[in-house]
C-alpha cells in the first residue's frame, strides 16, 4: 500500500483557478478529508474512476476526476440523524416512513452511478441498497429551509435530509453530473464509527507511515 505525506495530501485538494469552489469564504477542507483524498490518489483506490470524498461533520463534498485532479468543492446537506448505519430494508420505505433515528447518511466506500428510481426519475445513486443518492437541493418543503442551510457559512445546520446528499443545482449540473456520468466511487467519512472500521486500509496506511517516520 502506498504511503502519503501531509504535503502530498494537501496538493491533492489544492484549488487551481479552474476548480468550481463553492465552499463558504474562509472554510477549508477538513484534515480528515484531505488525508483520505490523498490516500485515495496515492493508493489508486478508485481504480481510475472519478470519486468524491464527503465529510458529514464539516458538511463538505470534494469531487475528483479519474486522474485524481480536483474538479470541485462545495457544501452539502446530509442525513438529519447523526450516525453511520443503514437501517434494514430502508430502501423499501417511503420518505415519510423512515424513523427519525434512521435518517442517516451511511459512512463507507460505495461504488455508484446513475440509474432509475421509483419516484424521482434518473438519479445518481451513491448506494442503491441503502437508497442514498446525490441530487440538487429542492425547495419542496419550505420549512426545511434547505437552500438557506446550504448557503449558511456554518456546517452546523446542514443535517436535514432523510439520508441523501444535497448540493446546489449549479454544482450538480456543472460538476456532479458530468463527472459521474459513467459512474464513480464515493467515500463518506463517519460521524462516530472509528476510521479504522470504516476505511481499514486507509487507517493502516497512516499507521505504517507514522512507524516509518519514527527515529
Secondary structure, 3 states (H helix, E strand, C coil): CCCCCHHHHHHHCCCCCCCEECCCCCCCCCHHHHHHHHHHHHHCCCCCCCEEEEECCCCEEEEECCCCCEEEEEECEEECCCCCCCCCCHHHCCHHHCCHHHCCCCCEEEEEEEEECCCCCEEEEEECCCCEEEEECCCCCHHHCHHHHHHCCCHHHCEEECCCEEECHHHHHHHHHHHCCCCEEEEEECCCCCHHHHCHHHHHHHHHHHHHHCC
